[in-house]
Amino acid sequence: MMVLLSLISGTTIMAQFNTVGRLDNHQVYKTKNPQEINSSLVDSLILNDSLKNEFIKELKARYMSVSYPLSKIKINSPYGYRKDPFSGKLKFHNGLDLHARNAKVYAMLAGKVIKIGQDRRAGKYVTLMHGNFTVSYCHLSRILAYEGQMVKAGDTIGITGNTGRSTGEHLHITCKHNGDYIDPMLIFKHIETVQKDCIATLSQL
């Protein structure tokens, strides 16, 4: 988990949150009587307001740096062993199935479209690369991305469907780290943590 967060988040994010301490003095100035504020304090106040505004922009940018793949999230089938819907036998499920009906599919992180296509198993799919991670969005009815395209979190890359080996319309997401399958919920938890932290920090300013 820590490897995932460090690779996706990067060190610059930590630097953004370190600016919180620089805003503490701003609260002190606001409690002083106006007659007691001299020119140097006014200069500091203006500087701190500028830092605060920049910090808010950074928080908003961080919030927008992640996105859930659908506007509504309902898990139909988690990652791991399950009863195969076709054979009825216990089989490893290499991804996460989300309930969807003709819904827009969003890139969860900024990255590059490294492959689009269609096969008998995944149906129409889009695969994105994020550093050492790849994420595939499968069983689409339409592909709205092209190979080599650079996307931001929240960009629409397709429309959900029922193509390939599927018993009904849904979005199947698979994630790999250095070529090995991992639970997509790790990225979902990362998205949740980033957005909650940003909202909590903004509410305290």
FIRO-777516 format. One line per field, with one value per atom (N, C-alpha, C): residue in three letters; atom name; x, y, z. Coordinates in steps of 0.001 Angstrom, whole numbers, m for minus. Each point is the difference from the previous one (the first is absolute). Layout:
// residues N
r [ala, ...] $
a [CA, ...] $
X [X, ...] $
Y [Y, ...] $
Z [Z, ...] $
// end
This chain:
// residues 205
r [met, met, met, met, met, met, val, val, val, leu, leu, leu, leu, leu, leu, ser, ser, ser, leu, leu, leu, ile, ile, ile, ser, ser, ser, gly, gly, gly, thr, thr, thr, thr, thr, thr, ile, ile, ile, met, met, met, ala, ala, ala, gln, gln, gln, phe, phe, phe, asn, asn, asn, thr, thr, thr, val, val, val, gly, gly, gly, arg, arg, arg, leu, leu, leu, asp, asp, asp, asn, asn, asn, his, his, his, gln, gln, gln, val, val, val, tyr, tyr, tyr, lys, lys, lys, thr, thr, thr, lys, lys, lys, asn, asn, asn, pro, pro, pro, gln, gln, gln, glu, glu, glu, ile, ile, ile, asn, asn, asn, ser, ser, ser, ser, ser, ser, leu, leu, leu, val, val, val, asp, asp, asp, ser, ser, ser, leu, leu, leu, ile, ile, ile, leu, leu, leu, asn, asn, asn, asp, asp, asp, ser, ser, ser, leu, leu, leu, lys, lys, lys, asn, asn, asn, glu, glu, glu, phe, phe, phe, ile, ile, ile, lys, lys, lys, glu, glu, glu, leu, leu, leu, lys, lys, lys, ala, ala, ala, arg, arg, arg, tyr, tyr, tyr, met, met, met, ser, ser, ser, val, val, val, ser, ser, ser, tyr, tyr, tyr, pro, pro, pro, leu, leu, leu, ser, ser, ser, lys, lys, lys, ile, ile, ile, lys, lys, lys, ile, ile, ile, asn, asn, asn, ser, ser, ser, pro, pro, pro, tyr, tyr, tyr, gly, gly, gly, tyr, tyr, tyr, arg, arg, arg, lys, lys, lys, asp, asp, asp, pro, pro, pro, phe, phe, phe, ser, ser, ser, gly, gly, gly, lys, lys, lys, leu, leu, leu, lys, lys, lys, phe, phe, phe, his, his, his, asn, asn, asn, gly, gly, gly, leu, leu, leu, asp, asp, asp, leu, leu, leu, his, his, his, ala, ala, ala, arg, arg, arg, asn, asn, asn, ala, ala, ala, lys, lys, lys, val, val, val, tyr, tyr, tyr, ala, ala, ala, met, met, met, leu, leu, leu, ala, ala, ala, gly, gly, gly, lys, lys, lys, val, val, val, ile, ile, ile, lys, lys, lys, ile, ile, ile, gly, gly, gly, gln, gln, gln, asp, asp, asp, arg, arg, arg, arg, arg, arg, ala, ala, ala, gly, gly, gly, lys, lys, lys, tyr, tyr, tyr, val, val, val, thr, thr, thr, leu, leu, leu, met, met, met, his, his, his, gly, gly, gly, asn, asn, asn, phe, phe, phe, thr, thr, thr, val, val, val, ser, ser, ser, tyr, tyr, tyr, cys, cys, cys, his, his, his, leu, leu, leu, ser, ser, ser, arg, arg, arg, ile, ile, ile, leu, leu, leu, ala, ala, ala, tyr, tyr, tyr, glu, glu, glu, gly, gly, gly, gln, gln, gln, met, met, met, val, val, val, lys, lys, lys, ala, ala, ala, gly, gly, gly, asp, asp, asp, thr, thr, thr, ile, ile, ile, gly, gly, gly, ile, ile, ile, thr, thr, thr, gly, gly, gly, asn, asn, asn, thr, thr, thr, gly, gly, gly, arg, arg, arg, ser, ser, ser, thr, thr, thr, gly, gly, gly, glu, glu, glu, his, his, his, leu, leu, leu, his, his, his, ile, ile, ile, thr, thr, thr, cys, cys, cys, lys, lys, lys, his, his, his, asn, asn, asn, gly, gly, gly, asp, asp, asp, tyr, tyr, tyr, ile, ile, ile, asp, asp, asp, pro, pro, pro, met, met, met, leu, leu, leu, ile, ile, ile, phe, phe, phe, lys, lys, lys, his, his, his, ile, ile, ile, glu, glu, glu, thr, thr, thr, val, val, val, gln, gln, gln, lys, lys, lys, asp, asp, asp, cys, cys, cys, ile, ile, ile, ala, ala, ala, thr, thr, thr, leu, leu, leu, ser, ser, ser, gln, gln, gln, leu, leu, leu] $
a [N, CA, C, N, CA, C, N, CA, C, N, CA, C, N, CA, C, N, CA, C, N, CA, C, N, CA, C, N, CA, C, N, CA, C, N, CA, C, N, CA, C, N, CA, C, N, CA, C, N, CA, C, N, CA, C, N, CA, C, N, CA, C, N, CA, C, N, CA, C, N, CA, C, N, CA, C, N, CA, C, N, CA, C, N, CA, C, N, CA, C, N, CA, C, N, CA, C, N, CA, C, N, CA, C, N, CA, C, N, CA, C, N, CA, C, N, CA, C, N, CA, C, N, CA, C, N, CA, C, N, CA, C, N, CA, C, N, CA, C, N, CA, C, N, CA, C, N, CA, C, N, CA, C, N, CA, C, N, CA, C, N, CA, C, N, CA, C, N, CA, C, N, CA, C, N, CA, C, N, CA, C, N, CA, C, N, CA, C, N, CA, C, N, CA, C, N, CA, C, N, CA, C, N, CA, C, N, CA, C, N, CA, C, N, CA, C, N, CA, C, N, CA, C, N, CA, C, N, CA, C, N, CA, C, N, CA, C, N, CA, C, N, CA, C, N, CA, C, N, CA, C, N, CA, C, N, CA, C, N, CA, C, N, CA, C, N, CA, C, N, CA, C, N, CA, C, N, CA, C, N, CA, C, N, CA, C, N, CA, C, N, CA, C, N, CA, C, N, CA, C, N, CA, C, N, CA, C, N, CA, C, N, CA, C, N, CA, C, N, CA, C, N, CA, C, N, CA, C, N, CA, C, N, CA, C, N, CA, C, N, CA, C, N, CA, C, N, CA, C, N, CA, C, N, CA, C, N, CA, C, N, CA, C, N, CA, C, N, CA, C, N, CA, C, N, CA, C, N, CA, C, N, CA, C, N, CA, C, N, CA, C, N, CA, C, N, CA, C, N, CA, C, N, CA, C, N, CA, C, N, CA, C, N, CA, C, N, CA, C, N, CA, C, N, CA, C, N, CA, C, N, CA, C, N, CA, C, N, CA, C, N, CA, C, N, CA, C, N, CA, C, N, CA, C, N, CA, C, N, CA, C, N, CA, C, N, CA, C, N, CA, C, N, CA, C, N, CA, C, N, CA, C, N, CA, C, N, CA, C, N, CA, C, N, CA, C, N, CA, C, N, CA, C, N, CA, C, N, CA, C, N, CA, C, N, CA, C, N, CA, C, N, CA, C, N, CA, C, N, CA, C, N, CA, C, N, CA, C, N, CA, C, N, CA, C, N, CA, C, N, CA, C, N, CA, C, N, CA, C, N, CA, C, N, CA, C, N, CA, C, N, CA, C, N, CA, C, N, CA, C, N, CA, C, N, CA, C, N, CA, C, N, CA, C, N, CA, C, N, CA, C, N, CA, C, N, CA, C, N, CA, C, N, CA, C, N, CA, C, N, CA, C, N, CA, C, N, CA, C, N, CA, C, N, CA, C, N, CA, C, N, CA, C, N, CA, C, N, CA, C, N, CA, C, N, CA, C, N, CA, C, N, CA, C, N, CA, C, N, CA, C, N, CA, C, N, CA, C, N, CA, C, N, CA, C, N, CA, C, N, CA, C, N, CA, C, N, CA, C, N, CA, C, N, CA, C, N, CA, C, N, CA, C, N, CA, C] $
X [833, m833, 867, 1034, 871, 720, 367, 661, m939, m1266, m989, m154, m177, m222, 1216, 1187, 1201, 229, m305, 212, m1028, m1255, m1042, 58, 191, m71, 1221, 1188, 1218, 357, 1232, 466, m521, m359, m462, m1290, m798, m1249, 275, 987, 337, 451, 703, 457, m1178, m1050, m1193, m622, m89, m650, 881, 1306, 870, m239, m676, m251, m1068, m660, m1029, 571, 1200, 603, 213, 176, 231, m1275, m1129, m1249, m400, 707, m394, 14, 1035, 115, m1150, m556, m1116, m1170, m229, m1083, 286, 1266, 385, m302, 360, m226, m1489, m830, m1428, m616, 634, m551, 463, 971, 532, m928, 27, m705, 611, m815, 531, 1035, m158, 932, 1382, 98, 1264, 810, m598, 698, 843, 1318, 882, 252, 786, 207, 665, 935, 671, m969, m920, m996, m959, m338, m870, 658, 1311, 740, m28, 180, m16, m1380, m1030, m1370, m285, 423, m201, 730, 1222, 781, m704, m513, m666, m1298, m716, m1195, 368, 1119, 461, 355, 695, 357, m1245, m976, m1237, m717, m100, m662, 729, 1325, 787, m184, m56, m194, m1353, m1030, m1336, m4, 705, 104, 674, 1056, 704, m897, m800, m920, m1038, m529, m993, 615, 1234, 685, 233, 355, 212, m1304, m1081, m1314, m357, 301, m332, 1002, 1070, 1017, m422, m1141, m548, m1482, m530, m1417, m498, m1206, m616, m351, m15, m229, m1436, m944, m1405, m574, m1069, m605, m681, m398, m572, 729, 427, 777, m816, m228, m635, 738, 616, 809, m894, 46, m737, 807, 1304, 861, 1405, 549, 1331, 1113, 1208, 1221, 225, 430, 301, m791, 35, m689, m1513, m720, m1457, m521, m1309, m622, m148, 602, m49, m1447, m478, m1409, m326, 1039, m233, 96, 1049, 225, m557, m190, m461, 1106, 1218, 1134, 756, 710, 797, 1156, 127, 1020, 470, 1265, 564, m519, m548, m505, 1077, 580, 1196, m286, m1260, m321, m1187, m634, m1120, m1137, m1208, m1166, m879, m329, m843, m1308, m1075, m1307, 16, m543, m20, m1050, m602, m974, 251, 651, 284, 644, 989, 621, 1353, 355, 1325, 1040, 1129, 1100, 1131, 480, 1008, 1357, 1060, 1347, 147, 508, 132, 1201, 1030, 1229, 503, 854, 637, 941, 32, 876, m59, 457, 75, m783, m768, m714, 1019, 253, 1016, m613, m1315, m616, m1513, m606, m1448, m256, m1162, m267, m1258, m141, m1141, 409, m377, 222, m1201, 25, m1169, m218, 1052, m120, m327, 819, m169, m982, m365, m834, 783, m677, 689, 649, 1268, 717, 961, 362, 1007, 974, 1299, 1017, 840, 113, 790, 1234, 1070, 1218, 222, 286, 322, 1303, 1128, 1273, 134, 164, 134, m1348, m1075, m1337, m715, m801, m899, m1406, m966, m1410, m769, m787, m813, m1480, m747, m1441, m657, m789, m445, m1519, m404, m1400, m706, 738, m575, m875, m973, m790, 645, 709, 696, 1334, 1006, 1319, 150, 307, 117, 1416, 977, 1407, 793, 1240, 849, 1382, 683, 1328, 966, 762, 949, m575, m1296, m648, 398, 295, 252, m1310, m388, m1272, 221, m960, m15, m1050, 112, m1019, m1338, m1016, m1328, m327, 993, m273, m823, m972, m831, 772, 73, 757, m884, m1256, m883, m1396, m859, m1368, m178, m605, m167, m889, 205, m776, 6, m216, m113, 747, 1115, 765, 939, 376, 917, m691, 763, m530, m662, m1276, m724, m1430, m551, m1377, m988, 504, m855, 847, m598, 772, 619, 1288, 724, 1371, 735, 1378, 948, 858, 1016, 1334, 610, 1271, 1075, 1127, 1155, 1171, 812, 1186, 1214, 1100, 1253, 1100, 890, 1188, 1209, 810, 1155, m416, m1175, m469, m796, m86, m749, m1339, m1045, m1320, m20, m680, m230, m1477, m461, m1393, m241, m927, m296, m473, m462, m445, 1127, 1249, 1126, m41, m307, m94, m1266, m1099, m1238, 219, 724, 284, 888, 927, 860, m841, m924, m880, m804, m561, m800, 832, 1206, 868, 378, 401, 394, m1155, m1180, m1124, m473, m35, m413, 1006, 1289, 1023, m92, m232, m116, m1192, m1143, m1211, 195, 610, 218, 932, 1052, 949, m649, m762, m680, m988, m660, m996, 635, 1306, 690, 631, m1, 621, m922] $
Y [m1199, 1199, 1248, 17, 1172, 201, m1123, 110, 658, m416, 557, 1493, 421, 1402, 845, m516, 780, 160, m1035, 71, 909, m83, 801, 1444, 188, 1343, 843, m534, 765, 883, 478, 797, 1424, 520, 1385, 196, m1027, 104, 268, m660, 229, 1443, 537, 1382, 954, m321, 847, 76, m1142, m9, 574, 85, 621, 1496, 612, 1437, 351, m992, 288, 819, m354, 701, 1471, 376, 1401, 828, m648, 731, 282, m616, 152, 1456, 764, 1389, 856, m390, 744, 55, m1091, m32, 958, 117, 905, 1437, 410, 1371, 349, m938, 272, 281, m433, 206, 1309, 686, 1238, 1180, 987, 1252, 710, 535, 639, 1084, 750, 1078, m528, m1267, m566, m577, m68, m591, 1062, m128, 946, m431, 764, m263, m1346, m380, m1278, m1161, 123, m1041, m42, 1159, 54, m709, 265, m661, m1517, m417, m1431, m588, 769, m450, m201, 964, m114, m1216, m210, m1151, m1294, m33, m1211, m251, 1073, m160, m588, 465, m509, m1481, m358, m1396, m863, 544, m739, m280, 1027, m175, m1027, 49, m958, m1409, m82, m1296, m589, 839, m462, m517, 694, m458, m1365, m164, m1277, m1122, 313, m991, m410, 989, m291, m855, 346, m778, m1427, m163, m1345, m772, 662, m661, m492, 816, m347, m964, m343, m899, m1462, m271, m1354, 53, m1114, m55, m1434, m174, m1313, m290, m1276, m319, 209, 58, 230, 1043, 650, 1014, m634, m1270, m736, m1337, m329, m1223, m1032, m1145, m1147, m1245, m702, m1170, m1237, m586, m1242, m1224, 45, m1150, 491, m327, 480, m836, 465, m689, m1235, m1088, m1212, m1195, m1075, m1223, 150, m545, 55, m1156, m199, m995, 599, m638, 502, 4, 1153, 85, m890, m463, m857, m1485, m356, m1415, m424, 961, m311, m507, m101, m483, 1160, m318, 1017, 415, 1299, 501, 1382, 300, 1298, 1103, 1032, 1174, 1077, 329, 857, 1487, 363, 1425, 295, 1110, 494, 311, m500, 263, 1051, 1040, 1088, 43, 220, 148, 1250, m119, 1143, m212, 1091, m31, 1187, m280, 1026, 1234, m241, 1078, 402, 1255, 476, m608, m383, m575, 1021, 290, 1034, m614, 621, m394, 316, m953, 215, 866, m41, 751, 555, 984, 508, m1074, m135, m1018, m7, m1093, m144, m1230, 173, m1132, m836, m1211, m827, m1059, m255, m1005, 146, m140, m119, m1194, m609, m1133, m731, m1202, m850, m1455, m814, m1439, m739, m1323, m788, 24, 244, m24, 1383, 986, 1339, 865, m435, 847, 1231, 1107, 1255, 514, 397, 408, 1154, 683, 1067, m274, 40, m205, 1257, 472, 1193, m390, 767, m213, 1191, m319, 1003, m435, 372, m445, m1507, m677, m1456, m712, 769, m564, 89, m1019, 61, m313, 687, m204, m220, m1077, m300, 124, 614, 199, m846, m1003, m1022, m81, m742, m245, 1291, 927, 1277, m167, 897, 26, 934, 1018, 958, 369, 172, 467, 1453, 859, 1433, 496, m819, 364, m633, 441, m559, m291, m948, m375, 1176, 175, 1103, 1257, 22, 1184, 182, 1235, 333, 477, m596, 349, 488, 788, 459, m806, m21, m648, 672, m804, 545, 115, m200, 28, m1235, 184, m1110, m829, m1314, m875, m1057, m96, m978, 40, m892, m167, m1471, m249, m1376, m797, m1327, m857, m1442, m912, m1420, m828, 547, m704, m1022, m1012, m1020, m1054, m655, m1071, 643, 249, 730, m513, m43, m458, 1159, 1222, 1181, 1245, 1136, 1241, 324, 296, 437, 508, 590, 432, m912, m681, m860, 752, 172, 724, m954, m31, m760, 949, m283, 809, m913, 461, m735, 934, m581, 717, m812, 606, m705, m1330, m3, m1174, m995, 183, m930, 609, m824, 488, 409, 1109, 448, 369, 102, 356, 1474, 288, 1392, 842, m657, 754, 805, m370, 789, 1404, 92, 1313, 713, m735, 606, 616, m709, 517, 1239, m12, 1168, 1206, m195, 1075, 544, m903, 401, 808, m460, 676, 1396, 123, 1299, 996, m405, 935, 366, m964, 313, 927, m241, 842, 1433, 143, 1347, 752, m679, 636, 376, m893, 272, 1192, 86, 1103, 1321, m15, 1222, 509, m902, 396, 678, m196, 600, 1351, 404, 1270, 1173] $
Z [0, 0, 0, 832, 63, m1321, m658, m1296, m990, 12, m913, 209, 1257, 287, m334, 268, m267, m1486, m770, m1444, m659, 464, m620, 478, 1309, 557, m333, 196, m257, 1179, 19, 1140, m58, m1173, m80, 770, 128, 744, 1463, 547, 1390, 203, m964, 108, 28, m744, m20, 1387, 676, 1293, 1094, m240, 988, 121, m964, 62, 1026, 575, 1000, 1147, 427, 1120, m269, m1250, m338, 129, 111, 91, 1444, 951, 1402, 445, m409, 434, m512, m1130, m572, 981, 714, 968, 1160, 386, 1086, m379, m1215, m446, m12, m313, m89, 1363, 1077, 1333, 625, m640, 575, m274, 888, m211, m1209, m922, m1213, 276, 1108, 311, 365, 365, 437, m1153, m1171, m1134, m689, 43, m665, m1441, m727, m1416, m258, 874, m215, 162, 949, 183, m1182, m532, m1175, m1177, m179, m1082, 196, 1255, 288, m246, 361, m202, m1486, m818, m1443, m540, 470, m434, 374, 1233, 449, m756, m352, m821, m1353, m547, m1284, 107, 1090, 226, 182, 705, 240, m1323, m845, m1288, m858, 26, m773, 562, 1311, 647, m355, m50, m368, m1436, m889, m1389, m64, 818, 12, 538, 1015, 547, m1043, m713, m1034, m1112, m375, m1041, 464, 1264, 546, 29, 382, 15, m1398, m1010, m1379, m622, 727, m550, 46, 612, 65, m338, m461, m350, 88, 483, m73, m1460, m409, m1408, m471, 941, m325, 946, m420, 866, 1212, m126, 1120, 119, 1198, 211, 778, m641, 650, m462, 950, m344, m155, m1184, m259, 413, m271, 303, 312, 1173, 388, m622, 248, m436, 868, m622, 770, m495, 769, m398, 153, m981, m10, m854, 26, m863, m1388, m982, m1372, m500, m522, m429, m1197, m739, m1156, 361, 727, 316, 1352, 892, 1348, 903, m517, 775, 660, 1095, 678, m908, m228, m910, 448, m275, 397, m910, 604, m716, 55, m1162, m14, 59, 206, 48, 892, m297, 794, m963, 286, m847, 654, m769, 487, m776, 714, m628, m889, m1214, m915, m1084, m446, m1077, m934, m1131, m1004, 635, 858, 775, m585, 202, m394, 931, m586, 769, 55, 1213, 198, 374, m485, 421, 1482, 775, 1439, 357, m861, 249, m1327, 63, m1218, m543, m1295, m579, m1512, m569, m1457, m440, m1074, m582, m769, 473, m650, m914, 178, m865, 3, m1163, m121, m911, 124, m870, 390, m529, 300, m147, 977, m109, 581, m105, 398, 1510, 768, 1457, 580, m292, 574, m782, m1215, m837, m421, m143, m301, 1281, m102, 1207, m286, 1080, m30, 1138, m294, 1037, 145, 1226, 318, 806, m184, 794, 923, 1248, 1018, 667, m553, 556, m112, 1145, 27, 65, m96, 91, m1341, m309, m1151, 482, m587, 343, m1295, m48, m1177, 346, m892, 141, m1095, 385, m959, m162, m1044, m376, m436, m575, m414, m1244, m145, m1230, m1012, 511, m860, 620, m851, 430, m414, 960, m261, 276, m301, 181, m1131, m152, m1053, 571, m597, 472, m83, 1069, 66, 624, 232, 576, 1463, 376, 1400, 610, 1100, 623, 1424, 468, 1379, 760, 1302, 820, m280, m235, m278, m1473, m882, m1440, m379, m882, m462, m1013, 251, m897, m667, 408, m605, 592, m524, 489, 368, 1153, 453, m946, 16, m879, 466, m967, 304, m1040, m494, m1028, 641, m766, 495, 844, 856, 869, 1214, m125, 1025, 92, 1201, 192, 48, m89, 55, 57, m285, m54, 1361, m13, 1190, m446, 912, m261, 764, m727, 610, m44, 1168, 101, 507, m693, 480, 197, 1015, 294, 118, m548, 117, 502, 828, 453, m442, m858, m582, m635, m623, m725, 802, 1317, 855, 404, m22, 390, 1468, 277, 1370, 127, 1221, 256, m376, m924, m354, 1182, 1070, 1173, 619, m251, 498, m596, m1284, m638, 465, 164, 490, 1386, 857, 1346, m76, m944, m192, m413, m918, m440, 1175, 783, 1154, 993, 283, 963, m474, m1271, m544, 88, m443, m32, 1397, 904, 1374, 678, m195, 604, m524, m1287, m582, 555, 82, 543, 1457, 773, 1427, 188, m802, 107, m418, m1082, m447, 1044, 685, 989, 1213, 191, 1154, m329, m1250, m371, 303] $
// end
